[in-house]
């Protein structure tokens, strides 16, 4: 997947023309996961909810495990997520 394809998908899902804030958020998470050797782990509820939403786009794959009263979420980039991360880098989203 490339950034243009993601933009079209997000426009369809949200019904909005300007989806750049969503794309920036996705780029942020792709970079964060990549920086964690492609295995980002969190038990933070807010982060976990964001990762669950991203998994619906099939950019990341998540594994959820109960941990005390919280959940531990592990996120890895899928093949499409890896391609998207490379495209983000090539188009300067990580600057």
N, C-alpha and C positions, 0 to 999 in steps of 0.2 A: 504494500500500500504506500502511496506517496501522499504528500500534503494536499495536493489538489483533490484527490479522491476522498480523503478525510474531510476536506472542506465541503464537498458535495453531500457526503453522508450526514454531516452535522447540520447542514442547511435543511435537509429533508426531515431529520429528527426534530429539530427545534422550530422549524418554520421561519427562522430568521435569516436575513441576508448576510449580516455581519457576524461571523462566528469566530473571529480572530481571538477574542478572550478565551474561548473554549480550546482553540488550537494551542494557545500559549500554555494553558493549564496541562494539556496532554503532553506538550513538549517538556514541560517541567517534570512531569512524572516519568516520562521515558528517560530523561537524563538522570533522574534520581535512581531509578532502577538499574540503569546501565552502570552508574557509578558504584553500585553495591555489588559488582560482579554478577549482574543480572539476577540477583536474588534479594529483594528488598523485604524486610520483615518488620512488622509493626503491630503493636497492640493498642495504638491510639485510635479511638472510635472514629474521629473525624477523618483521619487518613484512610482507615479501613473502608469507610463509606465511599470515599472518592475512588479508591481502587476497585471496589465492587462495581461502580458505575462504568469505569474504564473497561472492565472485563466484558461488559455487554457489547463493546465495540470489537471484541476479539483482538485487541492490541496487546493485552496482557492476559496471563492465566493466573488465577489465584487459588490458593489452598487455605482453607479456614480451619483452625483448630481451637477448641475451647481452652481457655487459660484462666483459671480462677473464675472471676465473674465477667471477664472480658473474653474477647476472641483474639487470637493471634492470626494475622493475615500475612501470607507470604505471596509476593507477586514476582512473576518473571515475564519478560517480554516474549511474545509469540514470534513466529517467523515474520508475520506481517508487522508486528511491533518493531522488530529489528530493522526491517526495511524502512519503516517510517522514521525510526531514530536516525538512520543514515541520511535520509532525505532532510530531516530537520537540521542536521549538522551541515549538509551541503548548502542549505538555503539560509544559514545564519541564525537560526532560532536560538542557538546556544551561546551567542555572543553577549 
